[in-house]
Amino acid sequence: MEKTKLTGRIVTPDDSEYEQARVNKNLSVPKFPRIIVFCQDTRDILNALKIGLPPIMEKTLSGFVK
């Protein structure tokens, strides 16, 4: 199986910039994602989605990616 690669920056709750990165436009609905990806290009978006999907959905996504 091929590893999925990202060129964008990845931020997790352990990173010092996590608090700033996780703030969304609607401050009344706080969100605490396990991972935040700052995508650099379309391939990053597709790979980030592929990483984030549960295994049962991988086939569905790969149908759209190819």
C-alpha positions as a printed Julia matrix, in Angstrom:
66×3 Matrix{Float64}:
   0.0    0.0    0.0
   1.31   3.44  -0.95
   1.85   5.99   1.83
  -0.14   9.2    1.57
   2.03  12.31   1.5
   1.25  15.9    2.46
   3.32  18.94   1.55
   1.32  21.35   3.72
   1.84  22.07   7.4
   0.25  19.72   9.95
  -0.75  20.96  13.4
  -1.8   18.71  16.31
  -2.92  19.52  19.88
   0.71  19.02  21.01
   1.97  21.91  18.82
   2.39  25.4   20.26
   0.39  27.0   17.41
  -2.6   24.66  17.84
  -4.79  27.16  19.72
  -4.38  29.79  17.03
  -4.85  27.28  14.2
  -8.04  25.74  15.6
  -9.99  29.0   16.02
 -12.75  29.16  13.45
 -14.89  32.07  12.31
 -17.84  31.04  14.5
 -16.42  31.5   17.99
 -19.67  30.35  19.63
 -19.0   26.8   18.38
 -15.56  25.72  19.6
 -13.84  22.94  17.66
 -10.94  20.77  18.81
  -9.77  18.69  15.84
  -7.12  15.99  16.35
  -5.24  17.24  13.28
  -5.29  20.43  11.21
  -3.76  20.4    7.73
  -2.83  23.61   5.92
  -2.97  22.32   2.35
  -0.58  23.7   -0.27
  -2.31  22.36  -3.39
  -5.14  20.2   -4.69
  -3.2   16.98  -4.12
  -2.82  17.93  -0.42
  -6.58  18.39  -0.14
  -7.25  14.98  -1.64
  -4.57  13.3    0.5
  -5.8   15.01   3.68
  -9.31  13.74   2.97
  -7.96  10.27   2.27
  -6.07  10.24   5.59
  -9.1   11.51   7.5
 -11.66   9.04   6.16
 -12.48   5.82   7.99
 -11.21   2.68   6.18
 -14.71   1.72   5.0
 -14.91   4.94   2.93
 -11.47   4.77   1.29
 -12.83   2.98  -1.78
 -15.48   5.64  -2.28
 -12.92   8.44  -2.12
 -10.43   6.67  -4.38
 -13.16   6.48  -7.02
 -13.3   10.27  -7.09
  -9.54  10.82  -6.83
  -8.59   8.8   -9.92
